[in-house]
Amino acid sequence: MKELLTTIAAGLVEDPTAVNVTVDEPNEEGITVYHLHVAENDMGRVIGKEGRIAKAIRTVMRAAAVRKEQKVAVEID
């Protein structure tokens, strides 16, 4: 899952070396939170107009998590 998020984000940004993903342990509800960190000037590319790209990234991650019987959340920092 971490590799999937890294690959998606690296394809969107100008500086793919600045893409960093950290993972929190599952909370009491079983949700694993992935924190996506990108360069400051690439933040707009990852979020997109009105958050459309961020929403699409979250949708893809949730779909992949369902296949692995997991619950995930993506936070863009």
Gaussian input, Z-matrix of N, CA and C with variables (Angstrom, degrees):
# hf/3-21g

backbone

0 1
 N
 C     1     B1
 C     2     B2     1     A1
 N     3     B3     2     A2     1     D1
 C     4     B4     3     A3     2     D2
 C     5     B5     4     A4     3     D3
 N     6     B6     5     A5     4     D4
 C     7     B7     6     A6     5     D5
 C     8     B8     7     A7     6     D6
 N     9     B9     8     A8     7     D7
 C    10    B10     9     A9     8     D8
 C    11    B11    10    A10     9     D9
 N    12    B12    11    A11    10    D10
 C    13    B13    12    A12    11    D11
 C    14    B14    13    A13    12    D12
 N    15    B15    14    A14    13    D13
 C    16    B16    15    A15    14    D14
 C    17    B17    16    A16    15    D15
 N    18    B18    17    A17    16    D16
 C    19    B19    18    A18    17    D17
 C    20    B20    19    A19    18    D18
 N    21    B21    20    A20    19    D19
 C    22    B22    21    A21    20    D20
 C    23    B23    22    A22    21    D21
 N    24    B24    23    A23    22    D22
 C    25    B25    24    A24    23    D23
 C    26    B26    25    A25    24    D24
 N    27    B27    26    A26    25    D25
 C    28    B28    27    A27    26    D26
 C    29    B29    28    A28    27    D27
 N    30    B30    29    A29    28    D28
 C    31    B31    30    A30    29    D29
 C    32    B32    31    A31    30    D30
 N    33    B33    32    A32    31    D31
 C    34    B34    33    A33    32    D32
 C    35    B35    34    A34    33    D33
 N    36    B36    35    A35    34    D34
 C    37    B37    36    A36    35    D35
 C    38    B38    37    A37    36    D36
 N    39    B39    38    A38    37    D37
 C    40    B40    39    A39    38    D38
 C    41    B41    40    A40    39    D39
 N    42    B42    41    A41    40    D40
 C    43    B43    42    A42    41    D41
 C    44    B44    43    A43    42    D42
 N    45    B45    44    A44    43    D43
 C    46    B46    45    A45    44    D44
 C    47    B47    46    A46    45    D45
 N    48    B48    47    A47    46    D46
 C    49    B49    48    A48    47    D47
 C    50    B50    49    A49    48    D48
 N    51    B51    50    A50    49    D49
 C    52    B52    51    A51    50    D50
 C    53    B53    52    A52    51    D51
 N    54    B54    53    A53    52    D52
 C    55    B55    54    A54    53    D53
 C    56    B56    55    A55    54    D54
 N    57    B57    56    A56    55    D55
 C    58    B58    57    A57    56    D56
 C    59    B59    58    A58    57    D57
 N    60    B60    59    A59    58    D58
 C    61    B61    60    A60    59    D59
 C    62    B62    61    A61    60    D60
 N    63    B63    62    A62    61    D61
 C    64    B64    63    A63    62    D62
 C    65    B65    64    A64    63    D63
 N    66    B66    65    A65    64    D64
 C    67    B67    66    A66    65    D65
 C    68    B68    67    A67    66    D66
 N    69    B69    68    A68    67    D67
 C    70    B70    69    A69    68    D68
 C    71    B71    70    A70    69    D69
 N    72    B72    71    A71    70    D70
 C    73    B73    72    A72    71    D71
 C    74    B74    73    A73    72    D72
 N    75    B75    74    A74    73    D73
 C    76    B76    75    A75    74    D74
 C    77    B77    76    A76    75    D75
 N    78    B78    77    A77    76    D76
 C    79    B79    78    A78    77    D77
 C    80    B80    79    A79    78    D78
 N    81    B81    80    A80    79    D79
 C    82    B82    81    A81    80    D80
 C    83    B83    82    A82    81    D81
 N    84    B84    83    A83    82    D82
 C    85    B85    84    A84    83    D83
 C    86    B86    85    A85    84    D84
 N    87    B87    86    A86    85    D85
 C    88    B88    87    A87    86    D86
 C    89    B89    88    A88    87    D87
 N    90    B90    89    A89    88    D88
 C    91    B91    90    A90    89    D89
 C    92    B92    91    A91    90    D90
 N    93    B93    92    A92    91    D91
 C    94    B94    93    A93    92    D92
 C    95    B95    94    A94    93    D93
 N    96    B96    95    A95    94    D94
 C    97    B97    96    A96    95    D95
 C    98    B98    97    A97    96    D96
 N    99    B99    98    A98    97    D97
 C   100   B100    99    A99    98    D98
 C   101   B101   100   A100    99    D99
 N   102   B102   101   A101   100   D100
 C   103   B103   102   A102   101   D101
 C   104   B104   103   A103   102   D102
 N   105   B105   104   A104   103   D103
 C   106   B106   105   A105   104   D104
 C   107   B107   106   A106   105   D105
 N   108   B108   107   A107   106   D106
 C   109   B109   108   A108   107   D107
 C   110   B110   109   A109   108   D108
 N   111   B111   110   A110   109   D109
 C   112   B112   111   A111   110   D110
 C   113   B113   112   A112   111   D111
 N   114   B114   113   A113   112   D112
 C   115   B115   114   A114   113   D113
 C   116   B116   115   A115   114   D114
 N   117   B117   116   A116   115   D115
 C   118   B118   117   A117   116   D116
 C   119   B119   118   A118   117   D117
 N   120   B120   119   A119   118   D118
 C   121   B121   120   A120   119   D119
 C   122   B122   121   A121   120   D120
 N   123   B123   122   A122   121   D121
 C   124   B124   123   A123   122   D122
 C   125   B125   124   A124   123   D123
 N   126   B126   125   A125   124   D124
 C   127   B127   126   A126   125   D125
 C   128   B128   127   A127   126   D126
 N   129   B129   128   A128   127   D127
 C   130   B130   129   A129   128   D128
 C   131   B131   130   A130   129   D129
 N   132   B132   131   A131   130   D130
 C   133   B133   132   A132   131   D131
 C   134   B134   133   A133   132   D132
 N   135   B135   134   A134   133   D133
 C   136   B136   135   A135   134   D134
 C   137   B137   136   A136   135   D135
 N   138   B138   137   A137   136   D136
 C   139   B139   138   A138   137   D137
 C   140   B140   139   A139   138   D138
 N   141   B141   140   A140   139   D139
 C   142   B142   141   A141   140   D140
 C   143   B143   142   A142   141   D141
 N   144   B144   143   A143   142   D142
 C   145   B145   144   A144   143   D143
 C   146   B146   145   A145   144   D144
 N   147   B147   146   A146   145   D145
 C   148   B148   147   A147   146   D146
 C   149   B149   148   A148   147   D147
 N   150   B150   149   A149   148   D148
 C   151   B151   150   A150   149   D149
 C   152   B152   151   A151   150   D150
 N   153   B153   152   A152   151   D151
 C   154   B154   153   A153   152   D152
 C   155   B155   154   A154   153   D153
 N   156   B156   155   A155   154   D154
 C   157   B157   156   A156   155   D155
 C   158   B158   157   A157   156   D156
 N   159   B159   158   A158   157   D157
 C   160   B160   159   A159   158   D158
 C   161   B161   160   A160   159   D159
 N   162   B162   161   A161   160   D160
 C   163   B163   162   A162   161   D161
 C   164   B164   163   A163   162   D162
 N   165   B165   164   A164   163   D163
 C   166   B166   165   A165   164   D164
 C   167   B167   166   A166   165   D165
 N   168   B168   167   A167   166   D166
 C   169   B169   168   A168   167   D167
 C   170   B170   169   A169   168   D168
 N   171   B171   170   A170   169   D169
 C   172   B172   171   A171   170   D170
 C   173   B173   172   A172   171   D171
 N   174   B174   173   A173   172   D172
 C   175   B175   174   A174   173   D173
 C   176   B176   175   A175   174   D174
 N   177   B177   176   A176   175   D175
 C   178   B178   177   A177   176   D176
 C   179   B179   178   A178   177   D177
 N   180   B180   179   A179   178   D178
 C   181   B181   180   A180   179   D179
 C   182   B182   181   A181   180   D180
 N   183   B183   182   A182   181   D181
 C   184   B184   183   A183   182   D182
 C   185   B185   184   A184   183   D183
 N   186   B186   185   A185   184   D184
 C   187   B187   186   A186   185   D185
 C   188   B188   187   A187   186   D186
 N   189   B189   188   A188   187   D187
 C   190   B190   189   A189   188   D188
 C   191   B191   190   A190   189   D189
 N   192   B192   191   A191   190   D190
 C   193   B193   192   A192   191   D191
 C   194   B194   193   A193   192   D192
 N   195   B195   194   A194   193   D193
 C   196   B196   195   A195   194   D194
 C   197   B197   196   A196   195   D195
 N   198   B198   197   A197   196   D196
 C   199   B199   198   A198   197   D197
 C   200   B200   199   A199   198   D198
 N   201   B201   200   A200   199   D199
 C   202   B202   201   A201   200   D200
 C   203   B203   202   A202   201   D201
 N   204   B204   203   A203   202   D202
 C   205   B205   204   A204   203   D203
 C   206   B206   205   A205   204   D204
 N   207   B207   206   A206   205   D205
 C   208   B208   207   A207   206   D206
 C   209   B209   208   A208   207   D207
 N   210   B210   209   A209   208   D208
 C   211   B211   210   A210   209   D209
 C   212   B212   211   A211   210   D210
 N   213   B213   212   A212   211   D211
 C   214   B214   213   A213   212   D212
 C   215   B215   214   A214   213   D213
 N   216   B216   215   A215   214   D214
 C   217   B217   216   A216   215   D215
 C   218   B218   217   A217   216   D216
 N   219   B219   218   A218   217   D217
 C   220   B220   219   A219   218   D218
 C   221   B221   220   A220   219   D219
 N   222   B222   221   A221   220   D220
 C   223   B223   222   A222   221   D221
 C   224   B224   223   A223   222   D222
 N   225   B225   224   A224   223   D223
 C   226   B226   225   A225   224   D224
 C   227   B227   226   A226   225   D225
 N   228   B228   227   A227   226   D226
 C   229   B229   228   A228   227   D227
 C   230   B230   229   A229   228   D228

   B1=1.4490
   B2=1.5374
   B3=1.3161
   B4=1.4600
   B5=1.5307
   B6=1.3326
   B7=1.4548
   B8=1.5334
   B9=1.3231
   B10=1.4626
   B11=1.5264
   B12=1.3228
   B13=1.4626
   B14=1.5230
   B15=1.3180
   B16=1.4613
   B17=1.5250
   B18=1.3266
   B19=1.4623
   B20=1.5234
   B21=1.3196
   B22=1.4646
   B23=1.5235
   B24=1.3242
   B25=1.4660
   B26=1.5265
   B27=1.3245
   B28=1.4689
   B29=1.5256
   B30=1.3173
   B31=1.4503
   B32=1.5182
   B33=1.3058
   B34=1.4579
   B35=1.5262
   B36=1.3203
   B37=1.4617
   B38=1.5221
   B39=1.3395
   B40=1.4598
   B41=1.5145
   B42=1.3329
   B43=1.4651
   B44=1.5333
   B45=1.3452
   B46=1.4713
   B47=1.5246
   B48=1.3380
   B49=1.4612
   B50=1.5248
   B51=1.3351
   B52=1.4616
   B53=1.5221
   B54=1.3322
   B55=1.4644
   B56=1.5280
   B57=1.3371
   B58=1.4516
   B59=1.5278
   B60=1.3201
   B61=1.4606
   B62=1.5159
   B63=1.3314
   B64=1.4591
   B65=1.5228
   B66=1.3231
   B67=1.4544
   B68=1.5230
   B69=1.3364
   B70=1.4634
   B71=1.5194
   B72=1.3084
   B73=1.4573
   B74=1.5280
   B75=1.3316
   B76=1.4765
   B77=1.5255
   B78=1.3298
   B79=1.4622
   B80=1.5249
   B81=1.3303
   B82=1.4650
   B83=1.5215
   B84=1.3342
   B85=1.4655
   B86=1.5223
   B87=1.3390
   B88=1.4518
   B89=1.5117
   B90=1.3317
   B91=1.4669
   B92=1.5338
   B93=1.3197
   B94=1.4563
   B95=1.5195
   B96=1.3323
   B97=1.4652
   B98=1.5289
   B99=1.3291
   B100=1.4622
   B101=1.5218
   B102=1.3374
   B103=1.4682
   B104=1.5215
   B105=1.3252
   B106=1.4583
   B107=1.5134
   B108=1.3292
   B109=1.4645
   B110=1.5266
   B111=1.3246
   B112=1.4662
   B113=1.5198
   B114=1.3406
   B115=1.4622
   B116=1.5290
   B117=1.3090
   B118=1.4696
   B119=1.5270
   B120=1.3405
   B121=1.4653
   B122=1.5362
   B123=1.3211
   B124=1.4653
   B125=1.5295
   B126=1.3023
   B127=1.4629
   B128=1.5371
   B129=1.3131
   B130=1.4635
   B131=1.5175
   B132=1.3210
   B133=1.4569
   B134=1.5240
   B135=1.3085
   B136=1.4632
   B137=1.5283
   B138=1.3166
   B139=1.4626
   B140=1.5280
   B141=1.3105
   B142=1.4568
   B143=1.5153
   B144=1.3273
   B145=1.4629
   B146=1.5185
   B147=1.3044
   B148=1.4650
   B149=1.5320
   B150=1.3396
   B151=1.4612
   B152=1.5152
   B153=1.3071
   B154=1.4698
   B155=1.5218
   B156=1.3258
   B157=1.4627
   B158=1.5190
   B159=1.3316
   B160=1.4671
   B161=1.5251
   B162=1.3127
   B163=1.4644
   B164=1.5235
   B165=1.3287
   B166=1.4646
   B167=1.5231
   B168=1.3333
   B169=1.4634
   B170=1.5307
   B171=1.3156
   B172=1.4693
   B173=1.5305
   B174=1.3232
   B175=1.4575
   B176=1.5289
   B177=1.3218
   B178=1.4641
   B179=1.5275
   B180=1.3215
   B181=1.4676
   B182=1.5289
   B183=1.3268
   B184=1.4703
   B185=1.5176
   B186=1.3310
   B187=1.4631
   B188=1.5277
   B189=1.3213
   B190=1.4660
   B191=1.5300
   B192=1.3124
   B193=1.4689
   B194=1.5208
   B195=1.3180
   B196=1.4642
   B197=1.5221
   B198=1.3192
   B199=1.4607
   B200=1.5195
   B201=1.3444
   B202=1.4595
   B203=1.5271
   B204=1.3263
   B205=1.4631
   B206=1.5274
   B207=1.3300
   B208=1.4549
   B209=1.5202
   B210=1.3213
   B211=1.4654
   B212=1.5209
   B213=1.3417
   B214=1.4586
   B215=1.5130
   B216=1.3242
   B217=1.4594
   B218=1.5323
   B219=1.3101
   B220=1.4667
   B221=1.5176
   B222=1.3250
   B223=1.4601
   B224=1.5240
   B225=1.3145
   B226=1.4477
   B227=1.5196
   B228=1.3249
   B229=1.4649
   B230=1.5123
   A1=110.57
   A2=115.83
   A3=119.71
   A4=109.97
   A5=116.67
   A6=121.14
   A7=110.93
   A8=116.72
   A9=121.01
   A10=110.59
   A11=116.80
   A12=120.84
   A13=111.07
   A14=117.69
   A15=121.74
   A16=110.72
   A17=117.10
   A18=121.62
   A19=111.29
   A20=117.07
   A21=120.89
   A22=110.38
   A23=116.57
   A24=121.10
   A25=111.34
   A26=117.65
   A27=120.73
   A28=111.09
   A29=116.90
   A30=120.22
   A31=113.77
   A32=117.45
   A33=121.57
   A34=114.32
   A35=117.28
   A36=120.87
   A37=112.30
   A38=115.67
   A39=121.46
   A40=111.74
   A41=117.41
   A42=122.24
   A43=109.50
   A44=117.99
   A45=119.71
   A46=113.83
   A47=118.17
   A48=119.52
   A49=111.43
   A50=117.34
   A51=121.09
   A52=112.42
   A53=117.82
   A54=121.05
   A55=108.96
   A56=115.63
   A57=121.43
   A58=108.09
   A59=116.11
   A60=121.19
   A61=108.55
   A62=116.00
   A63=121.19
   A64=108.35
   A65=115.54
   A66=120.81
   A67=109.24
   A68=116.07
   A69=121.45
   A70=108.84
   A71=115.58
   A72=120.50
   A73=108.90
   A74=117.93
   A75=119.50
   A76=111.47
   A77=115.96
   A78=120.15
   A79=109.87
   A80=116.95
   A81=121.04
   A82=112.96
   A83=117.35
   A84=121.34
   A85=111.97
   A86=117.25
   A87=121.74
   A88=114.42
   A89=117.24
   A90=121.37
   A91=109.04
   A92=115.91
   A93=122.43
   A94=108.13
   A95=116.63
   A96=120.75
   A97=109.21
   A98=114.70
   A99=121.94
   A100=107.60
   A101=116.37
   A102=122.27
   A103=108.30
   A104=116.31
   A105=122.17
   A106=109.12
   A107=116.38
   A108=122.49
   A109=108.02
   A110=116.22
   A111=121.71
   A112=108.69
   A113=116.41
   A114=120.77
   A115=109.26
   A116=115.87
   A117=121.47
   A118=112.05
   A119=116.83
   A120=119.01
   A121=112.63
   A122=118.97
   A123=122.67
   A124=112.73
   A125=117.38
   A126=120.94
   A127=111.32
   A128=117.30
   A129=121.06
   A130=112.76
   A131=117.04
   A132=120.70
   A133=111.25
   A134=117.22
   A135=121.05
   A136=111.16
   A137=116.99
   A138=120.43
   A139=110.80
   A140=117.99
   A141=121.42
   A142=112.02
   A143=115.34
   A144=120.34
   A145=109.59
   A146=114.66
   A147=123.29
   A148=112.34
   A149=116.79
   A150=120.54
   A151=114.82
   A152=117.10
   A153=119.98
   A154=112.47
   A155=117.87
   A156=120.30
   A157=109.90
   A158=117.69
   A159=120.92
   A160=110.32
   A161=116.33
   A162=120.23
   A163=110.47
   A164=117.00
   A165=121.05
   A166=110.94
   A167=117.20
   A168=120.73
   A169=109.85
   A170=116.30
   A171=120.28
   A172=111.42
   A173=116.96
   A174=121.09
   A175=111.00
   A176=117.14
   A177=121.03
   A178=110.31
   A179=117.10
   A180=120.45
   A181=111.02
   A182=117.41
   A183=119.81
   A184=111.02
   A185=117.47
   A186=121.20
   A187=110.69
   A188=117.00
   A189=120.17
   A190=110.57
   A191=117.06
   A192=120.92
   A193=111.18
   A194=117.51
   A195=121.27
   A196=109.72
   A197=117.08
   A198=120.85
   A199=111.55
   A200=116.83
   A201=121.18
   A202=111.95
   A203=116.27
   A204=122.95
   A205=111.76
   A206=115.80
   A207=123.00
   A208=109.39
   A209=115.04
   A210=121.77
   A211=106.52
   A212=116.50
   A213=120.11
   A214=111.00
   A215=114.32
   A216=123.10
   A217=106.44
   A218=116.26
   A219=121.09
   A220=108.72
   A221=115.35
   A222=121.40
   A223=108.03
   A224=116.09
   A225=121.27
   A226=108.23
   A227=115.79
   A228=121.96
   A229=110.15
   D1=-41.68
   D2=-179.99
   D3=-62.82
   D4=-40.52
   D5=-179.85
   D6=-65.77
   D7=-38.14
   D8=178.28
   D9=-61.18
   D10=-47.96
   D11=179.99
   D12=-63.74
   D13=-40.53
   D14=178.85
   D15=-63.20
   D16=-43.03
   D17=-179.61
   D18=-64.98
   D19=-43.81
   D20=178.97
   D21=-60.86
   D22=-49.10
   D23=-176.89
   D24=-66.52
   D25=-39.44
   D26=-178.67
   D27=-63.92
   D28=-30.46
   D29=178.20
   D30=-74.36
   D31=-16.87
   D32=-177.12
   D33=-95.24
   D34=-27.37
   D35=-169.71
   D36=-97.35
   D37=163.52
   D38=176.23
   D39=-80.13
   D40=-29.72
   D41=-178.04
   D42=-117.26
   D43=83.33
   D44=-177.06
   D45=-66.60
   D46=-16.94
   D47=178.84
   D48=-72.94
   D49=-18.64
   D50=-179.19
   D51=-87.02
   D52=-4.71
   D53=-179.72
   D54=-73.92
   D55=127.21
   D56=-179.94
   D57=-139.54
   D58=134.78
   D59=179.35
   D60=-122.71
   D61=127.20
   D62=173.78
   D63=-114.56
   D64=150.11
   D65=-175.34
   D66=-123.49
   D67=130.54
   D68=174.49
   D69=-90.02
   D70=155.34
   D71=174.28
   D72=-66.49
   D73=150.64
   D74=177.67
   D75=-57.87
   D76=137.20
   D77=179.84
   D78=-82.11
   D79=-170.80
   D80=-176.63
   D81=-64.85
   D82=-20.62
   D83=177.57
   D84=-91.14
   D85=-1.76
   D86=179.39
   D87=84.14
   D88=15.50
   D89=-178.22
   D90=-94.53
   D91=125.61
   D92=175.81
   D93=-94.84
   D94=127.23
   D95=-177.90
   D96=-102.22
   D97=126.15
   D98=176.30
   D99=-104.11
   D100=127.67
   D101=178.86
   D102=-104.96
   D103=118.65
   D104=179.61
   D105=-98.91
   D106=123.01
   D107=178.37
   D108=-115.31
   D109=127.88
   D110=176.41
   D111=-130.11
   D112=170.50
   D113=177.36
   D114=-62.77
   D115=150.83
   D116=-176.13
   D117=-57.34
   D118=-40.82
   D119=-177.76
   D120=-77.70
   D121=-8.45
   D122=176.67
   D123=-98.48
   D124=-1.98
   D125=-176.36
   D126=-59.58
   D127=-40.86
   D128=179.71
   D129=-64.25
   D130=-33.57
   D131=178.99
   D132=-68.72
   D133=-34.50
   D134=-178.56
   D135=-78.91
   D136=-34.98
   D137=-179.07
   D138=-81.04
   D139=-43.95
   D140=178.60
   D141=78.86
   D142=173.21
   D143=179.59
   D144=-67.45
   D145=127.36
   D146=-179.54
   D147=55.05
   D148=24.23
   D149=176.04
   D150=76.92
   D151=17.79
   D152=-175.69
   D153=-65.98
   D154=-42.71
   D155=-178.97
   D156=-69.01
   D157=-41.42
   D158=177.86
   D159=-60.44
   D160=-41.16
   D161=179.03
   D162=-64.75
   D163=-40.25
   D164=179.12
   D165=-65.56
   D166=-40.21
   D167=177.75
   D168=-61.37
   D169=-44.79
   D170=179.35
   D171=-62.99
   D172=-38.90
   D173=179.21
   D174=-64.23
   D175=-44.89
   D176=179.32
   D177=-63.13
   D178=-42.13
   D179=-179.89
   D180=-65.29
   D181=-41.16
   D182=178.15
   D183=-65.00
   D184=-39.29
   D185=178.99
   D186=-64.35
   D187=-40.97
   D188=178.01
   D189=-68.13
   D190=-34.80
   D191=-179.44
   D192=-68.63
   D193=-36.15
   D194=179.21
   D195=-61.25
   D196=-38.86
   D197=179.24
   D198=-64.44
   D199=-28.12
   D200=178.86
   D201=-100.53
   D202=9.76
   D203=179.83
   D204=56.23
   D205=48.05
   D206=177.59
   D207=-125.30
   D208=167.05
   D209=172.61
   D210=-120.91
   D211=130.01
   D212=-178.40
   D213=-132.05
   D214=158.50
   D215=172.48
   D216=-137.59
   D217=144.67
   D218=179.93
   D219=-118.32
   D220=126.41
   D221=175.32
   D222=-116.02
   D223=132.63
   D224=179.65
   D225=-102.35
   D226=115.95
   D227=-176.40
   D228=-108.81

